[in-house]
Amino acid sequence: QGESFKRKITLLGSTGSIGTQTLDICEYLPETFEVEGLAAGSNVELLSEQIKKFNPKIVSVKDDSVLKDLKESLSGWDGKLPELV
C-alpha cells in the first residue's frame, strides 16, 4: 500500500496530434509513465527528438526508406539507440 509503479507504454502514432499530447503527459508525469516503444509514419525529425527525450527500447517506422533516414538522423547522437525496425 502506498507504493507506486511506472506504467510502461508503447505509443502508436507518436508524431501525430494525439501521440504528441500523450508524450506531453509522459513528460509531465515521469514518475508515472515510462515510454518503452514508439511507432510513427515518416516524420523523422520529430521522431528523432522523441527518441532522444524518452529513450525508448524499440522504435518502428512505416518503411525501409524512413528507417534509413531515421538512422542517418540519429548517427551523430551519443545516446543509447533503441532497436529500430
N, C-alpha and C positions, 0 to 999 in steps of 0.2 A: 504494500500500500504506500502511495506517495512516490513510487518510483516511476520514472518516465523512460520512454524509449523512442528512438528515432524511427520514423516511418520511411522505409526505403521505397522510392518511386522510380518508375521508368515512364518517361513522358513522350508520347507520340505527338508529332506536330509541334515540336519545341520552338520553332521560329515563327509560328503563326500567332495570331492575336491571343487566343486562349492559352496557348503554350507559354508565351512570354509573361502573361499575367500570372500563370501558375508558378513560374520561376521567380517572379517578384515575391510571391508569398513564401517560397522556399528560402529566398534570401533574407526575408524579414524574420522568419522563424527557423533559423538554422539548428536550434536545439530540438526541433520537432521533425524536420524533413531532411533526408539525405537523397540526393539525386544519384541514382545508380546507372541510369541509361537515358539516352536522348535519341530521338529519331526525327529526321527532318527531310524536306524535299531537296531544295537546291540553293538555299540562302547560306552560302559557305561563310560569308563574313560574319553574320550573326551567330551561326553555329560555332564558329571558332571562338568567339567571345564567350559563349555559354560553356564550352569545354574548359576554357581557362578559368572561368569563375567557379564552376561547380565540380570539376574533376570527376566526371562520370567514369564508370568502368568500361562501358560499351556505348558506341555511337553508330547509328545506322543512317545511311542516306539512300536516295532513290535509285541511283545507278552508278556504274563504274566511273563515268566522267566526272560526276560530282565528288566521288570518293577520291579521285586523283587530285582534283582542285583542293579538297579539304586537307589532304596530306601535304600538299605544297604550302597551304596557308599556315599549317602548324609546324613546318620544317624548322623554323628558327626558334621555336618556343622551347624553353628548358624544363618545362613541367613534365609530369608523367603523362604519357599518351595513353588514351583509352584504346581498347580493341576497336578498330574501325572496320565496319562491314557495310 
